Amino acid sequence: MGVRFAVTGGREGWIRMLLTAVGVGLGVALLLLTTAIPNALAVRDQRNEARQDFTYGPHRAKAANTLVISHADTTYHGKDVRGRLVEPEGPRAPLAPGLSTYPAPGEMVVSPALKDLLGSGEGKLLRERLPYRIAGTISESGLVGSQELAYYAGATNLASRIDTYRTARITEFGRPDTSSSTDPMDPVLILLVLVVFAVLLMPVAVFIATAVRFGGERRDRRLAALRLVGSDSRMTRRIAAGEALAGALVGLVFGTAFFLLGRELAGSVEIVGISVFPSYLNPSPALAALVAIAVPAAAVLVTLFALRGVVIEPLGVVRTAKPTRRRLWWRLLLPLGGLACLTPMVGQGRNNGNFNEYLVIGGVLLLLVGVTALLPWVVEAVVARLGRGGIAWQLAVRRLQLNSGTAARMVNGIAVAVAGAIAMQMLFAGVEGDYTRSTAKDTDRVQMQVSLPQGVPFLPAAEKFATTEGVRKAVSLGSTDLGDGRFGPGKGPDNTVGLTVGTCASLRAVADLPACRDGDVFTVTGGDRDADVTKLARPGRTLHLDASNGTGGGPDVVWTVPGDLKRGRALDGLTGIKESRVLMTPAAMSQRMSATLTGSVYLSMDMSAPDASEHVRNTAARIDPLANAIVWSATERSQRFTSIRTGTFAGAICVLALIGASLLVSQLEQLRERRKLLSSLVAFGTRRRTLSMSVLWQTAIPIALGLLLASAVGLTLGAVLLKMVGATVGVDWPSVLSLTGAGAAVVLTVTALSLPPLVRMMRPEGLRTE
């Protein structure tokens, strides 16, 4: 009977069920998206592994089934561009995933996103860097995401450039079995993942619980009419549960439709650098079935729970009389229970095994549920003490005093989201130092470095970079190793020392030198490996240069230490290493020796110049397509930690979008229920501006209280989590204020969007009835 009332209740019933279905549907869509995330991540990993192009092991000889492939990755406007130069050496050369054939020399096959970028005005500088004709596109099987920038370009003579860094000869694609060397997951990172899932999913559950209670006051009045015609109280509650069940079931349909729509749109968006193809987002059947069962069951349980304090009699609903005060004691048990779950793990850190996942999830959920339980009591206790003020203020306060529960329910979701976000931010900030290390690079002197392949002339490169837009100064150095034996397969030299070649001005960046002119050779001491320099660099001794380029082969290039060696003192180098070595000016070395050097150009930049780093990368690509230009930073962060943090921000954006949409639906539902009241006030002469301000105050007061409570709970949860991982408890107040401000901004935006419907409802014609 309840289901029939929901479906055949006329326009009012349909609107009520539609609002409930939309609210539930938004939550269901996000839950389905969450169940699809593990599969999406797994597919991304599989696609990435399937196209791995370095085979670890002995270097292969040319054959009919070999392919020479070089890494030519670059970065453009902060986005990574995956580049590969390819040269098939036979008819059975392995074909890269996503390709039907390899491009000819001078041509390239690109991803759809890269094709769009190169065809737009924004890709002008990148087109200069990739001087190849587009001959096709990479299919989905060769990409990890729909917005990935990637290309394969045809090349020649790559075999002469095989090394251990950029170029390899392979017979198949795919990562070799490295399971034995896989590092176990850090317990603190596991804790981060558990907390992230609990914090991101909790607001979704709160919104679903709120959505099934839309239209509560009108529903109770209808139930009173049923009592008048003979329904008893238990039957009445079952009918109410049936109505909620109908809305939840339609919400499942809406949620599925929203998810399928969002799934198709997912291919055209990128969130925090992550993109997927629609085919990736396939929910786990078991988890999808759990959502399908849990949402209707929750709708029924929430409805029965909501009716426990409402007396529905044949002559009306006993709720507008003075309500009983909400009890505080049982509401405090929830956060206290959460603290009790987490407290045994305080001080455990990462050295005492994994955290108990059930206690972690249970503790976090209880603390966040505590927000939803405490907020109605807080709102009721505060608004009961609010008094005189303007007409808009009095209208708002009186409405909150009569029914503070509805206002608190509307704010519950945002409060839970903010509390969880504050705790996550504290935890991330507290452990960030453990996953961030100093690079020791002198970023005041150098902002970019360009690494050149072995044998590429590095001294002329400095001149080209010096004239590049945005470059103030270029220092070019070449390096290799000197040894007392030949470099190559087998034993190799017993002792080695570094050799650095450059102009006198460039060498002074790494050592304190006496008078210097081209042709001089120096032994530099005062850093690491003084003994090796003293032992090897003796006048008249013959030393061998490392010409193997990491391949274990190469010619035997020798050098005889001259008798007129000069001495210098090592300085903290550009890379932060103070190393004893042999320094040499260009005129002191032969042509064969120069071919063994690997060059690096260190650039002092004017980073305020427009696209300075992009101009440098373009110059590097013109010098050699395999040159690698990187921007220096003082620190670098763990890849796993960065991935978790990136995923968290992507999830938080989705949750905030859900919060905004659900709040708007909730606000419209409340305005619809008060339409006749608003029309009556306008008919009596109340100004529309006054009513609009009263609606704003009705939103602002609960949200202010909710954000204060969320901040308190979030800070408490964050402090406990930091104690668990053994980190120092500290509060990043700017982050806390920004998160609470974001929550307030979402609510104010929703309120602003609800003003046009409010104005339409504030008409005397709203009093008409049939």
TORTOR-851909 format. One line per 2 residues: number of its first residue (from 1); for each residue y, z, x of C-alpha. Coordinates in nm, 3 decimals, padded with zeros to 5 digits. Example, Ala and Ser with C-alpha at 12.3 -4.5 7.8 and 13.67 -1.06 7.14 Angstrom:
2
1> -00.450/00.780/01.230; -00.106/00.714/01.367
REM end
This chain:
770
1> 00.000/00.000/00.000; 00.236/00.079/00.288
3> 00.169/-00.260/00.444; 00.240/-00.428/00.107
5> 00.568/-00.238/00.073; 00.674/-00.360/00.419
7> 00.585/-00.721/00.345; 00.687/-00.752/-00.023
9> 00.983/-00.513/-00.028; 01.243/-00.784/-00.082
11> 01.527/-00.866/00.152; 01.580/-00.503/00.255
13> 01.214/-00.462/00.344; 01.205/-00.787/00.538
15> 01.518/-00.703/00.737; 01.384/-00.356/00.815
17> 01.049/-00.495/00.928; 01.220/-00.772/01.126
19> 01.432/-00.522/01.318; 01.127/-00.308/01.388
21> 00.927/-00.611/01.496; 01.201/-00.731/01.731
23> 01.237/-00.386/01.888; 00.861/-00.344/01.929
25> 00.826/-00.706/02.039; 01.070/-00.666/02.327
27> 00.873/-00.368/02.451; 00.540/-00.547/02.408
29> 00.671/-00.850/02.598; 00.765/-00.632/02.895
31> 00.429/-00.452/02.881; 00.248/-00.786/02.884
33> 00.465/-00.895/03.175; 00.367/-00.577/03.359
35> -00.003/-00.642/03.299; 00.048/-00.994/03.438
37> 00.221/-00.881/03.759; -00.099/-00.791/03.952
39> -00.243/-01.136/03.882; 00.086/-01.305/03.977
41> 00.098/-01.120/04.309; -00.268/-01.199/04.376
43> -00.213/-01.572/04.308; 00.094/-01.575/04.534
45> -00.113/-01.418/04.814; -00.397/-01.666/04.760
47> -00.160/-01.962/04.767; 00.006/-01.832/05.082
49> -00.327/-01.773/05.258; -00.462/-02.113/05.153
51> -00.182/-02.290/05.340; -00.192/-02.080/05.660
53> -00.182/-02.322/05.951; -00.261/-02.119/06.262
55> -00.624/-02.081/06.363; -00.681/-01.796/06.603
57> -00.922/-01.869/06.882; -00.970/-02.130/07.158
59> -00.743/-02.433/07.159; -00.911/-02.748/07.026
61> -00.927/-03.096/07.168; -00.799/-03.399/06.980
63> -01.054/-03.533/06.728; -01.081/-03.732/06.408
65> -01.047/-03.414/06.203; -00.750/-03.254/06.380
67> -00.390/-03.209/06.278; -00.101/-03.098/06.500
69> 00.146/-02.888/06.303; 00.468/-02.720/06.413
71> 00.669/-02.442/06.250; 01.025/-02.554/06.179
73> 01.134/-02.272/05.948; 01.503/-02.215/05.890
75> 01.739/-02.018/05.668; 02.010/-02.153/05.443
77> 02.267/-01.932/05.272; 02.037/-01.633/05.298
79> 01.730/-01.815/05.161; 01.424/-01.890/05.372
81> 01.326/-02.256/05.407; 00.962/-02.309/05.505
83> 00.942/-02.616/05.727; 00.648/-02.789/05.895
85> 00.634/-03.092/06.123; 00.297/-03.267/06.094
87> 00.110/-03.530/06.294; -00.244/-03.615/06.176
89> -00.463/-03.725/06.470; -00.745/-03.884/06.277
91> -00.857/-04.005/05.935; -01.023/-03.674/05.853
93> -00.727/-03.454/05.939; -00.706/-03.157/05.696
95> -00.462/-03.211/05.412; -00.218/-02.929/05.336
97> -00.242/-02.777/04.985; -00.001/-02.946/04.747
99> 00.003/-03.280/04.932; -00.171/-03.606/04.842
101> -00.090/-03.765/05.179; 00.114/-03.681/05.485
103> 00.464/-03.829/05.521; 00.525/-04.093/05.785
105> 00.747/-04.009/06.085; 01.107/-03.982/05.968
107> 01.000/-03.891/05.612; 00.937/-03.560/05.439
109> 00.769/-03.420/05.131; 00.971/-03.138/04.972
111> 00.935/-02.871/04.706; 01.111/-02.942/04.373
113> 01.364/-02.662/04.437; 01.450/-02.802/04.781
115> 01.485/-03.152/04.635; 01.734/-03.020/04.379
117> 01.926/-02.828/04.648; 01.949/-03.130/04.879
119> 02.071/-03.343/04.590; 02.350/-03.099/04.501
121> 02.687/-03.040/04.663; 02.572/-02.695/04.771
123> 02.309/-02.848/05.002; 02.547/-03.058/05.213
125> 02.499/-02.860/05.537; 02.123/-02.841/05.487
127> 02.101/-03.220/05.450; 02.255/-03.251/05.797
129> 01.980/-03.024/05.931; 01.693/-03.220/05.771
131> 01.753/-03.585/05.866; 01.441/-03.713/05.690
133> 01.398/-03.943/05.392; 01.240/-03.774/05.090
135> 00.908/-03.949/05.020; 00.758/-03.714/04.759
137> 00.727/-03.358/04.632; 00.488/-03.073/04.700
139> 00.276/-02.984/04.398; 00.236/-02.632/04.260
141> -00.084/-02.560/04.456; 00.110/-02.577/04.783
143> 00.389/-02.336/04.687; 00.402/-01.961/04.626
145> 00.691/-01.979/04.379; 00.880/-02.225/04.164
147> 01.205/-02.168/04.353; 01.054/-02.179/04.703
149> 01.230/-02.406/04.951; 00.969/-02.588/05.160
151> 00.904/-02.924/05.326; 00.654/-03.115/05.540
153> 00.808/-03.376/05.773; 00.625/-03.646/05.969
155> 00.664/-03.633/06.349; 00.528/-03.786/06.670
157> 00.420/-03.653/07.010; 00.363/-03.299/06.884
159> 00.048/-03.254/07.095; 00.257/-03.212/07.410
161> 00.429/-02.914/07.250; 00.123/-02.707/07.158
163> 00.181/-02.339/07.234; 00.100/-02.001/07.082
165> 00.426/-01.968/06.894; 00.531/-02.280/06.704
167> 00.276/-02.560/06.740; -00.102/-02.569/06.699
169> -00.388/-02.814/06.660; -00.598/-02.720/06.356
171> -00.901/-02.850/06.169; -00.848/-02.660/05.842
173> -00.591/-02.464/05.646; -00.638/-02.101/05.550
175> -00.614/-01.765/05.720; -00.923/-01.665/05.921
177> -01.109/-01.348/05.835; -00.886/-01.065/05.954
179> -01.021/-00.797/05.722; -01.135/-00.583/06.013
181> -00.779/-00.560/06.143; -00.611/-00.486/05.812
183> -00.405/-00.170/05.832; -00.468/00.095/05.566
185> -00.185/00.151/05.319; 00.054/00.429/05.411
187> 00.016/00.727/05.168; 00.395/00.740/05.124
189> 00.403/00.372/05.026; 00.122/00.435/04.776
191> 00.330/00.720/04.633; 00.628/00.484/04.604
193> 00.419/00.232/04.409; 00.288/00.501/04.171
195> 00.636/00.639/04.104; 00.780/00.291/04.054
197> 00.525/00.198/03.787; 00.567/00.530/03.605
199> 00.947/00.510/03.612; 00.970/00.147/03.503
201> 00.718/00.169/03.219; 00.836/00.496/03.067
203> 01.159/00.351/02.915; 00.950/00.075/02.756
205> 00.732/00.330/02.579; 01.041/00.521/02.463
207> 01.194/00.207/02.315; 00.876/00.117/02.129
209> 00.863/00.469/01.986; 01.229/00.435/01.879
211> 01.181/00.091/01.724; 00.906/00.201/01.486
213> 01.147/00.459/01.338; 01.410/00.203/01.236
215> 01.521/00.249/00.876; 01.395/00.607/00.864
217> 01.644/00.740/00.607; 01.595/00.461/00.356
219> 01.219/00.482/00.402; 01.225/00.851/00.317
221> 01.424/00.783/00.000; 01.165/00.523/-00.105
223> 00.890/00.775/-00.037; 01.068/01.022/-00.263
225> 01.050/00.765/-00.542; 00.676/00.735/-00.480
227> 00.643/01.111/-00.515; 00.819/01.082/-00.851
229> 00.552/00.842/-00.979; 00.260/01.058/-00.871
231> 00.199/01.026/-00.495; 00.114/01.349/-00.314
233> 00.258/01.438/00.027; -00.048/01.328/00.227
235> -00.062/00.994/00.048; 00.311/00.951/00.109
237> 00.266/00.999/00.481; -00.020/00.752/00.489
239> 00.197/00.495/00.311; 00.474/00.555/00.568
241> 00.218/00.508/00.845; 00.109/00.182/00.683
243> 00.467/00.054/00.682; 00.504/00.143/01.051
245> 00.170/-00.023/01.125; 00.286/-00.344/00.958
247> 00.604/-00.350/01.166; 00.407/-00.280/01.484
249> 00.156/-00.558/01.412; 00.435/-00.808/01.349
251> 00.595/-00.669/01.666; 00.279/-00.759/01.857
253> 00.314/-01.115/01.732; 00.683/-01.120/01.825
255> 00.605/-00.965/02.162; 00.343/-01.229/02.235
257> 00.592/-01.501/02.138; 00.866/-01.341/02.354
259> 00.622/-01.316/02.644; 00.511/-01.679/02.614
261> 00.875/-01.789/02.594; 00.969/-01.574/02.893
263> 00.661/-01.702/03.077; 00.786/-02.058/03.046
265> 01.138/-01.958/03.148; 01.004/-01.766/03.450
267> 00.958/-02.090/03.639; 01.332/-02.154/03.641
269> 01.458/-01.814/03.759; 01.447/-01.615/04.080
271> 01.484/-01.235/04.084; 01.565/-01.064/04.415
273> 01.418/-01.357/04.608; 01.092/-01.365/04.407
275> 00.993/-01.659/04.188; 00.666/-01.750/04.019
277> 00.512/-02.039/03.830; 00.435/-01.983/03.459
279> 00.064/-02.025/03.533; 00.076/-01.711/03.751
281> 00.168/-01.487/03.458; -00.171/-01.438/03.296
283> -00.216/-01.081/03.169; -00.539/-00.904/03.247
285> -00.753/-00.931/02.928; -00.846/-00.563/02.944
287> -00.485/-00.449/02.986; -00.362/-00.688/02.716
289> -00.625/-00.548/02.477; -00.508/-00.197/02.565
291> -00.151/-00.292/02.473; -00.271/-00.447/02.146
293> -00.448/-00.123/02.052; -00.202/00.129/02.192
295> 00.117/-00.007/02.031; 00.000/00.008/01.664
297> -00.167/00.344/01.728; 00.155/00.478/01.880
299> 00.353/00.347/01.582; 00.135/00.542/01.339
301> 00.140/00.861/01.548; 00.516/00.851/01.600
303> 00.575/00.802/01.228; 00.351/01.094/01.132
305> 00.516/01.309/01.400; 00.864/01.217/01.272
307> 00.773/01.316/00.915; 00.644/01.659/01.010
309> 00.988/01.821/00.960; 01.090/01.622/00.651
311> 01.017/01.754/00.302; 00.982/01.455/00.068
313> 00.997/01.572/-00.294; 01.011/01.376/-00.621
315> 01.384/01.453/-00.661; 01.490/01.359/-00.306
317> 01.455/01.418/00.062; 01.529/01.771/00.177
319> 01.697/01.674/00.498; 02.066/01.671/00.414
321> 02.064/02.045/00.360; 02.141/02.262/00.663
323> 01.866/02.166/00.907; 01.672/02.421/01.100
325> 01.777/02.467/01.463; 01.565/02.276/01.709
327> 01.349/02.502/01.922; 01.396/02.491/02.297
329> 01.088/02.668/02.433; 00.832/02.392/02.382
331> 01.077/02.127/02.508; 01.106/02.313/02.839
333> 00.729/02.317/02.878; 00.721/01.941/02.943
335> 00.941/01.928/03.256; 00.795/02.258/03.376
337> 00.447/02.108/03.338; 00.560/01.806/03.538
339> 00.687/02.029/03.817; 00.358/02.220/03.808
341> 00.168/01.893/03.863; 00.381/01.790/04.160
343> 00.430/02.127/04.330; 00.079/02.150/04.488
345> 00.157/01.832/04.686; 00.488/01.957/04.829
347> 00.488/01.926/05.208; 00.177/01.706/05.217
349> 00.360/01.418/05.388; 00.170/01.116/05.516
351> -00.063/01.308/05.749; -00.273/01.496/05.493
353> -00.441/01.214/05.306; -00.337/01.027/04.993
355> -00.145/01.195/04.714; -00.344/01.269/04.397
357> -00.252/00.968/04.185; -00.328/01.139/03.854
359> -00.109/01.440/03.934; 00.170/01.212/04.058
361> 00.172/00.992/03.748; 00.123/01.289/03.515
363> 00.399/01.491/03.680; 00.651/01.206/03.679
365> 00.575/01.115/03.316; 00.603/01.476/03.199
367> 00.942/01.513/03.366; 01.068/01.189/03.213
369> 00.923/01.273/02.870; 01.104/01.604/02.909
371> 01.430/01.409/02.898; 01.341/01.265/02.557
373> 01.243/01.610/02.431; 01.547/01.798/02.566
375> 01.813/01.541/02.473; 01.802/01.597/02.091
377> 01.839/01.973/02.148; 02.127/01.921/02.392
379> 02.309/01.681/02.157; 02.263/01.915/01.859
381> 02.378/02.221/02.054; 02.690/02.048/02.187
383> 02.807/01.862/01.875; 02.768/02.181/01.668
385> 03.052/02.328/01.877; 03.281/02.025/01.865
387> 03.580/02.075/01.638; 03.916/01.933/01.546
389> 04.060/01.604/01.661; 04.176/01.272/01.524
391> 04.025/01.110/01.217; 03.797/00.884/01.422
393> 03.680/01.183/01.625; 03.611/01.390/01.311
395> 03.417/01.107/01.146; 03.204/01.066/01.460
397> 03.144/01.436/01.517; 03.056/01.503/01.151
399> 02.810/01.215/01.152; 02.647/01.353/01.468
401> 02.636/01.704/01.321; 02.458/01.577/01.009
403> 02.203/01.366/01.198; 02.207/01.405/01.574
405> 01.844/01.297/01.607; 01.914/00.928/01.543
407> 02.190/00.920/01.803; 01.970/01.100/02.057
409> 01.684/00.855/01.996; 01.915/00.563/02.063
411> 02.017/00.709/02.400; 01.671/00.835/02.501
413> 01.563/00.511/02.663; 01.871/00.471/02.877
415> 01.855/00.839/02.979; 01.491/00.805/03.088
417> 01.569/00.487/03.281; 01.864/00.647/03.463
419> 01.668/00.963/03.546; 01.386/00.757/03.692
421> 01.624/00.529/03.880; 01.803/00.826/04.042
423> 01.470/00.975/04.152; 01.354/00.640/04.293
425> 01.683/00.587/04.475; 01.661/00.933/04.633
427> 01.301/00.872/04.740; 01.377/00.528/04.886
429> 01.684/00.658/05.069; 01.495/00.962/05.198
431> 01.204/00.770/05.353; 01.396/00.457/05.454
433> 01.451/00.594/05.803; 01.073/00.617/05.856
435> 01.038/00.244/05.791; 01.351/00.131/05.974
437> 01.374/00.111/06.351; 01.651/00.019/06.588
439> 01.622/-00.321/06.755; 01.831/-00.199/07.055
441> 02.017/-00.531/07.041; 02.386/-00.531/07.132
443> 02.528/-00.672/06.810; 02.885/-00.614/06.932
445> 02.839/-00.872/07.211; 02.596/-01.111/07.040
447> 02.560/-01.195/06.671; 02.315/-01.488/06.688
449> 02.038/-01.605/06.921; 01.886/-01.952/06.942
451> 01.539/-01.971/07.101; 01.450/-02.311/07.247
453> 01.096/-02.438/07.312; 00.968/-02.452/07.668
455> 01.106/-02.741/07.870; 01.411/-02.807/07.648
457> 01.724/-02.810/07.872; 01.904/-02.488/07.793
459> 02.218/-02.524/08.008; 02.354/-02.832/07.822
461> 02.268/-02.652/07.496; 02.522/-02.381/07.576
463> 02.796/-02.643/07.597; 02.703/-02.786/07.255
465> 02.700/-02.444/07.094; 03.033/-02.352/07.256
467> 03.199/-02.634/07.060; 03.027/-02.543/06.731
469> 03.246/-02.416/06.449; 03.251/-02.035/06.436
471> 03.120/-01.981/06.793; 03.344/-01.788/07.034
473> 03.118/-01.779/07.340; 02.771/-01.905/07.437
475> 02.553/-01.752/07.712; 02.243/-01.955/07.804
477> 01.949/-01.812/07.998; 01.605/-01.952/08.079
479> 01.306/-01.732/08.152; 00.943/-01.734/08.257
481> 00.710/-01.515/08.466; 00.638/-01.518/08.840
483> 00.292/-01.409/08.961; 00.093/-01.371/09.281
485> -00.175/-01.606/09.144; -00.203/-01.912/08.922
487> -00.146/-01.870/08.549; -00.422/-02.021/08.342
489> -00.766/-01.957/08.194; -00.967/-01.688/08.362
491> -00.832/-01.398/08.562; -00.471/-01.507/08.621
493> -00.228/-01.327/08.856; -00.275/-00.959/08.939
495> 00.099/-00.883/08.944; 00.387/-01.049/08.763
497> 00.762/-01.012/08.740; 01.021/-01.179/08.520
499> 01.232/-01.473/08.633; 01.567/-01.547/08.464
501> 01.776/-01.856/08.537; 02.138/-01.916/08.444
503> 02.488/-01.976/08.570; 02.663/-01.697/08.759
505> 02.865/-01.609/08.448; 02.550/-01.592/08.233
507> 02.354/-01.384/08.487; 02.630/-01.124/08.494
509> 02.542/-01.047/08.132; 02.214/-00.889/08.252
511> 02.295/-00.762/08.602; 02.574/-00.633/08.824
513> 02.592/-00.899/09.098; 02.788/-00.935/09.420
515> 02.962/-01.265/09.499; 02.769/-01.544/09.328
517> 02.764/-01.924/09.366; 02.529/-02.191/09.244
519> 02.216/-02.192/09.463; 02.192/-01.814/09.503
521> 01.877/-01.611/09.425; 01.888/-01.237/09.347
523> 01.641/-00.953/09.323; 01.762/-00.705/09.064
525> 01.644/-00.343/09.066; 01.742/-00.026/08.885
527> 01.547/-00.097/08.565; 01.185/-00.115/08.465
529> 00.928/-00.255/08.714; 01.122/-00.196/09.039
531> 00.794/-00.172/09.231; 00.677/-00.517/09.115
533> 01.003/-00.682/09.221; 00.993/-00.519/09.564
535> 00.626/-00.608/09.610; 00.638/-00.972/09.498
537> 00.983/-01.100/09.590; 00.946/-01.090/09.967
539> 01.103/-01.373/10.171; 00.859/-01.646/10.260
541> 00.601/-01.552/09.998; 00.465/-01.822/09.767
543> 00.470/-01.728/09.394; 00.337/-01.913/09.091
545> 00.539/-01.985/08.774; 00.390/-01.952/08.429
547> 00.378/-02.310/08.300; 00.099/-02.248/08.047
549> 00.331/-02.205/07.746; 00.079/-01.954/07.618
551> -00.203/-02.210/07.599; -00.392/-02.099/07.908
553> -00.344/-02.436/08.078; -00.060/-02.629/08.238
555> 00.023/-02.741/08.594; 00.034/-02.503/08.888
557> 00.405/-02.475/08.976; 00.483/-02.275/09.290
559> 00.799/-02.139/09.448; 00.859/-01.999/09.797
561> 01.086/-01.697/09.806; 01.390/-01.786/10.022
563> 01.502/-01.570/10.313; 01.862/-01.530/10.195
565> 01.787/-01.316/09.888; 02.080/-01.123/09.745
567> 02.050/-00.795/09.563; 02.191/-00.671/09.232
569> 02.163/-00.383/08.985; 02.008/-00.422/08.641
571> 02.228/-00.369/08.337; 02.134/-00.309/07.976
573> 02.060/-00.668/07.878; 02.170/-00.849/07.566
575> 01.840/-00.756/07.402; 01.880/-00.389/07.495
577> 01.623/-00.391/07.778; 01.715/-00.287/08.132
579> 01.461/-00.474/08.343; 01.417/-00.536/08.714
581> 01.357/-00.908/08.779; 01.436/-01.212/08.988
583> 01.756/-01.400/08.900; 01.817/-01.758/09.002
585> 02.103/-02.005/08.966; 02.024/-02.366/08.862
587> 02.073/-02.527/09.204; 01.805/-02.302/09.354
589> 01.522/-02.446/09.146; 01.337/-02.778/09.135
591> 01.287/-03.011/08.841; 00.923/-02.897/08.806
593> 01.034/-02.535/08.791; 01.293/-02.602/08.519
595> 01.022/-02.753/08.296; 00.847/-02.415/08.284
597> 01.148/-02.227/08.145; 01.192/-02.112/07.787
599> 01.561/-02.107/07.703; 01.764/-01.876/07.483
601> 02.130/-01.913/07.391; 02.316/-01.594/07.296
603> 02.618/-01.652/07.075; 02.927/-01.443/07.014
605> 03.037/-01.545/06.665; 03.334/-01.534/06.434
607> 03.124/-01.444/06.131; 03.431/-01.463/05.906
609> 03.438/-01.842/05.958; 03.294/-02.025/05.655
611> 02.924/-02.103/05.701; 02.940/-02.017/06.073
613> 02.568/-01.940/06.094; 02.479/-02.262/05.910
615> 02.680/-02.471/06.159; 02.491/-02.299/06.443
617> 02.155/-02.378/06.281; 02.260/-02.740/06.239
619> 02.351/-02.763/06.608; 02.016/-02.604/06.699
621> 01.829/-02.859/06.485; 02.011/-03.146/06.657
623> 01.913/-03.009/07.000; 01.548/-02.967/06.897
625> 01.389/-02.947/06.549; 01.173/-02.653/06.666
627> 01.469/-02.444/06.788; 01.479/-02.110/06.610
629> 01.820/-01.959/06.523; 01.829/-01.598/06.406
631> 02.109/-01.361/06.312; 02.088/-01.035/06.502
633> 02.083/-00.700/06.326; 02.095/-00.350/06.469
635> 01.786/-00.243/06.270; 01.474/-00.393/06.117
637> 01.269/-00.261/05.827; 00.897/-00.249/05.751
639> 00.785/-00.556/05.555; 00.570/-00.351/05.316
641> 00.855/-00.109/05.243; 01.092/-00.400/05.188
643> 00.844/-00.571/04.951; 00.805/-00.255/04.740
645> 01.180/-00.206/04.725; 01.238/-00.570/04.631
647> 00.974/-00.552/04.356; 01.132/-00.231/04.228
649> 01.474/-00.391/04.194; 01.321/-00.692/04.018
651> 01.144/-00.459/03.773; 01.460/-00.253/03.721
653> 01.652/-00.567/03.627; 01.388/-00.653/03.364
655> 01.396/-00.297/03.226; 01.776/-00.299/03.206
657> 01.761/-00.629/03.017; 01.513/-00.470/02.774
659> 01.735/-00.164/02.740; 02.035/-00.375/02.648
661> 01.847/-00.589/02.397; 01.674/-00.292/02.233
663> 01.993/-00.088/02.214; 02.166/-00.378/02.042
665> 01.887/-00.401/01.783; 01.900/-00.022/01.733
667> 02.280/-00.025/01.692; 02.266/-00.307/01.437
669> 01.997/-00.119/01.243; 02.213/00.196/01.226
671> 02.517/-00.001/01.114; 02.310/-00.174/00.846
673> 02.197/00.163/00.707; 02.559/00.282/00.689
675> 02.697/-00.036/00.536; 02.778/00.117/00.197
677> 02.932/00.423/00.357; 03.156/00.206/00.574
679> 03.253/-00.006/00.273; 03.340/00.310/00.076
681> 03.567/00.438/00.354; 03.744/00.100/00.377
683> 03.785/00.093/-00.002; 03.956/00.435/00.016
685> 04.202/00.302/00.271; 04.052/00.399/00.608
687> 04.177/00.167/00.882; 03.919/-00.057/01.047
689> 04.043/00.050/01.390; 03.969/00.412/01.300
691> 03.617/00.327/01.193; 03.558/00.120/01.505
693> 03.674/00.411/01.722; 03.447/00.649/01.530
695> 03.148/00.422/01.604; 03.249/00.418/01.971
697> 03.270/00.800/01.978; 02.931/00.826/01.808
699> 02.790/00.626/02.098; 02.998/00.779/02.378
701> 02.921/01.145/02.307; 02.538/01.114/02.312
703> 02.542/00.878/02.610; 02.761/01.117/02.810
705> 02.525/01.404/02.735; 02.221/01.186/02.800
707> 02.351/01.071/03.138; 02.432/01.430/03.242
709> 02.079/01.540/03.147; 01.929/01.231/03.315
711> 02.121/01.307/03.635; 01.992/01.665/03.639
713> 01.630/01.565/03.578; 01.653/01.267/03.818
715> 01.795/01.484/04.098; 01.522/01.743/04.039
717> 01.244/01.484/04.041; 01.392/01.313/04.347
719> 01.413/01.643/04.536; 01.050/01.728/04.457
721> 00.930/01.382/04.565; 01.122/01.412/04.893
723> 00.964/01.753/04.952; 00.622/01.597/04.888
725> 00.670/01.333/05.159; 00.818/01.588/05.399
727> 01.165/01.428/05.406; 01.496/01.610/05.413
729> 01.640/01.652/05.064; 01.971/01.473/05.038
731> 02.169/01.318/04.755; 02.334/00.978/04.789
733> 02.614/01.053/04.545; 02.761/00.699/04.541
735> 02.418/00.567/04.435; 02.380/00.837/04.168
737> 02.725/00.759/04.028; 02.660/00.385/04.037
739> 02.330/00.425/03.849; 02.483/00.646/03.582
741> 02.773/00.402/03.563; 02.529/00.114/03.514
743> 02.364/00.303/03.227; 02.700/00.372/03.067
745> 02.803/00.008/03.114; 02.492/-00.114/02.932
747> 02.567/00.111/02.635; 02.936/00.017/02.623
749> 02.845/-00.353/02.641; 02.603/-00.310/02.351
751> 02.871/-00.124/02.153; 03.120/-00.405/02.217
753> 02.867/-00.666/02.101; 02.807/-00.467/01.781
755> 03.178/-00.464/01.684; 03.181/-00.813/01.520
757> 02.895/-00.719/01.280; 03.073/-00.387/01.218
759> 03.392/-00.567/01.115; 03.194/-00.786/00.874
761> 03.036/-00.477/00.716; 03.370/-00.302/00.665
763> 03.455/-00.482/00.342; 03.483/-00.342/-00.009
765> 03.242/-00.614/-00.122; 02.970/-00.413/00.051
767> 02.974/-00.172/-00.245; 02.827/-00.433/-00.477
769> 02.470/-00.368/-00.581; 02.220/-00.498/-00.831
REM end
